[in-house]
Amino acid sequence: MVVPFIQFVDVKKRFKTQEVLKGVHLSIHRGEITTIIGKSGTGKSVLLKHIIGLMHPDSGHILINGEPVHLLSREKIKAFQKKLSYMFQDNALFDSMTIYENIALPLAENRDYPRNRIREKVMNQITELGLLGSEEKFPAQLSGGMRKRAALARALVIDPEVVLFDEPTTGLDPIRKKNVHTMIKEHQKKFEFTAVIVSHDIPDIFNISQRIAMLDEGLIQFEGSKQEVLDSHSTIVNAFIRGEEA
């Protein structure tokens, strides 16, 4: 039996009187794209923040390679977090920094990286993502699609094992949404990182995902392949998909 790379086991999270996660069970497999779908405000971003370590369960466990996170040494947790990138919904680029400086930031924070190595890695990502000529520009000077590319370049510059995408196509028109999906799919295939995406782009996101999980009422109501989603007899899943398509 294959042990999931990242696993949620009965994870619960409450904010004051609001129980957001009510016992989440979820398996994320290495080298796959897993997409979390569900209505707004159901806790999808909260789930991502548990993976990156910004939040911790009130009860239940998160496992990495079969080991409960709370039992891991500080060194192991740091090693995992160093190989994890987060692409925020609003890109989170710094307006006062150039595109080059934004992409270089995760490496510049690591004092072990020499300047020439940083430049080599940053320019590789700038080239890969079609940003040549934009490196000295500021985020406000770029289109929304180009800012998404810069945010992805920054996420990939550390050669991550895991990339978390929180609504990566927010604010984009249908053509640019498709471009971002294609960009994620191509780079995930090339660099073989594990991707977890929070998305409302139904059914388009299915075309790049190996696994789909639906979060509703604080629980994972469905987890399976694209075809299993489409073949599902779940009333909740089918109503959500029809609503998004309509």
C-alpha positions in Angstrom: 0.0 0.0 0.0 1.4 3.4 -1.0 1.7 5.8 1.9 0.4 9.3 1.0 2.9 12.1 1.0 0.7 14.3 3.0 -2.3 13.0 5.0 -5.0 14.6 7.1 -6.5 12.3 9.7 -9.7 13.6 11.4 -8.4 17.1 11.5 -10.6 19.7 13.3 -10.2 23.4 13.5 -12.4 26.0 15.2 -12.3 29.8 15.3 -14.3 30.9 18.4 -17.8 29.5 17.8 -17.2 28.6 14.1 -16.1 25.0 13.5 -14.4 25.3 10.0 -12.9 21.8 9.7 -15.0 19.1 11.4 -12.9 16.0 10.9 -11.1 16.2 7.6 -9.6 13.0 6.1 -7.5 13.7 2.9 -4.6 12.0 1.1 -2.2 13.9 -1.1 0.1 11.7 -3.2 3.6 12.6 -4.2 4.1 13.9 -7.8 0.4 14.5 -8.4 -1.8 17.6 -8.7 -4.6 17.5 -6.2 -7.3 20.1 -6.4 -9.6 21.1 -3.5 -13.0 22.4 -4.7 -15.9 23.7 -2.7 -18.1 26.7 -2.0 -16.5 30.0 -0.8 -15.9 30.1 2.9 -15.8 26.4 3.5 -12.2 26.3 4.8 -10.2 25.5 1.7 -7.6 28.1 2.4 -7.5 27.0 6.1 -6.7 23.5 4.9 -3.7 24.8 2.9 -2.5 26.8 5.9 -2.4 23.6 7.9 0.0 22.1 5.3 2.4 25.0 5.3 2.3 25.1 9.1 0.7 28.6 9.4 -2.1 26.8 11.4 -2.3 23.7 13.6 -5.2 21.3 14.2 -7.2 21.6 17.3 -7.4 17.8 17.1 -6.5 15.1 14.7 -3.2 14.6 12.9 -1.3 15.7 9.8 1.2 13.1 8.5 4.2 13.7 6.3 5.3 10.4 4.6 3.3 8.5 7.2 4.8 10.3 10.2 2.7 12.6 12.4 4.0 16.2 12.2 3.7 16.7 15.9 6.2 13.8 16.5 8.7 15.1 13.9 11.9 16.8 15.1 12.3 20.5 14.5 15.0 19.7 11.9 12.6 17.5 9.9 9.8 20.0 10.0 12.2 22.8 8.8 13.6 20.6 6.1 10.0 19.9 4.8 9.0 23.6 5.0 12.1 24.6 3.1 10.9 22.5 0.2 7.4 24.0 0.2 6.2 27.0 -1.7 2.9 28.9 -1.5 1.4 30.8 -4.4 -1.0 33.3 -2.9 -4.4 34.2 -4.3 -3.3 37.9 -4.9 0.3 36.9 -6.0 1.7 38.7 -2.9 4.4 40.4 -5.0 6.1 43.4 -3.3 5.3 46.6 -5.2 8.5 48.3 -4.2 10.7 45.5 -5.5 11.5 44.7 -9.2 10.3 41.4 -10.7 13.9 40.1 -10.4 14.0 41.0 -6.7 10.6 39.5 -6.0 11.6 36.2 -7.6 15.0 36.2 -5.8 13.5 36.9 -2.4 13.2 33.3 -1.1 16.9 32.6 -2.1 18.2 36.0 -0.8 16.7 35.1 2.6 19.0 32.0 2.7 22.5 33.2 3.6 24.0 30.0 2.2 23.2 31.1 -1.3 26.0 33.0 -3.1 24.9 35.9 -5.2 26.0 34.4 -8.6 24.0 31.2 -7.8 21.0 33.3 -7.0 21.2 35.2 -10.3 21.6 31.9 -12.2 18.5 30.4 -10.6 16.4 33.5 -10.9 17.3 34.1 -14.6 16.5 30.4 -15.3 13.0 30.9 -13.9 12.6 34.3 -15.7 13.5 32.5 -19.0 11.3 29.5 -18.3 8.2 31.6 -17.6 8.6 34.0 -20.5 9.5 37.0 -18.3 12.7 38.1 -20.1 12.7 41.8 -20.4 10.5 42.3 -17.4 13.1 41.6 -14.7 13.7 45.3 -13.9 10.1 46.3 -14.0 7.8 46.6 -11.0 4.7 44.5 -10.5 2.3 47.5 -11.3 3.9 47.7 -14.8 2.9 44.2 -15.7 -0.4 42.7 -16.8 -2.3 40.4 -14.4 -1.2 37.3 -16.4 2.5 38.4 -16.2 2.2 39.0 -12.5 0.9 35.4 -12.1 3.9 34.2 -14.0 6.2 36.1 -11.7 4.5 34.7 -8.6 4.9 31.2 -10.0 8.6 31.9 -10.8 9.1 32.9 -7.2 7.4 29.8 -6.0 9.5 27.5 -8.2 12.9 29.2 -7.7 13.7 27.1 -4.6 13.1 23.8 -6.5 10.2 22.9 -4.2 8.8 19.4 -3.6 5.4 20.9 -2.8 3.6 23.9 -4.3 0.4 25.2 -2.8 -1.8 27.3 -5.1 -4.6 29.3 -3.5 -7.0 30.4 -6.2 -4.2 30.9 -8.8 -6.5 32.3 -11.5 -8.5 34.9 -9.5 -9.2 38.0 -11.4 -8.1 36.6 -14.8 -10.2 36.3 -18.0 -11.0 32.8 -19.4 -8.0 32.9 -21.8 -5.5 33.9 -19.1 -7.1 31.3 -16.8 -6.4 28.6 -19.3 -2.8 29.9 -19.7 -2.2 29.7 -16.0 -3.6 26.2 -15.8 -1.4 25.1 -18.7 1.6 26.8 -17.1 1.0 24.9 -13.8 0.5 21.6 -15.6 3.6 21.9 -17.8 5.9 22.9 -14.9 4.5 20.3 -12.6 5.2 17.7 -15.2 8.7 19.0 -15.9 9.8 19.5 -12.3 7.7 16.7 -10.7 6.6 18.7 -7.7 3.5 17.8 -5.7 0.8 20.4 -6.3 -2.3 21.2 -4.1 -4.6 23.7 -5.7 -7.7 25.5 -4.3 -9.9 26.4 -7.2 -13.4 27.3 -8.3 -12.6 26.8 -12.0 -15.0 24.0 -12.6 -14.7 22.0 -14.8 -11.5 23.4 -16.4 -9.3 22.5 -13.4 -10.2 18.9 -13.8 -8.1 18.8 -17.0 -4.9 19.3 -15.1 -5.7 17.4 -11.9 -5.0 13.8 -11.0 -7.2 13.9 -7.9 -10.1 16.0 -6.9 -11.4 16.5 -3.3 -14.5 18.4 -2.4 -14.7 20.2 1.0 -18.2 21.0 2.2 -19.7 21.6 5.6 -16.2 21.1 7.1 -15.7 17.6 5.7 -14.2 16.1 2.6 -17.4 14.9 0.9 -15.6 13.3 -2.1 -12.0 12.3 -3.1 -11.1 10.7 -6.4 -10.0 11.0 -10.0 -11.5 13.4 -12.6 -13.5 10.5 -14.0 -14.7 9.5 -10.6 -15.9 13.0 -10.0 -17.9 13.1 -13.2 -19.3 9.6 -12.5 -20.1 10.4 -8.9 -23.7 9.9 -7.6 -23.1 12.3 -4.8 -25.9 14.9 -4.6 -23.6 17.5 -3.1 -20.9 17.0 -5.7 -23.2 17.0 -8.7 -25.1 20.1 -7.4 -21.9 22.0 -6.9 -20.5 21.1 -10.4 -23.8 21.9 -12.1 -24.0 25.2 -10.3 -20.4 26.2 -11.3 -21.1 25.3 -14.9 -24.3 27.2 -15.0 
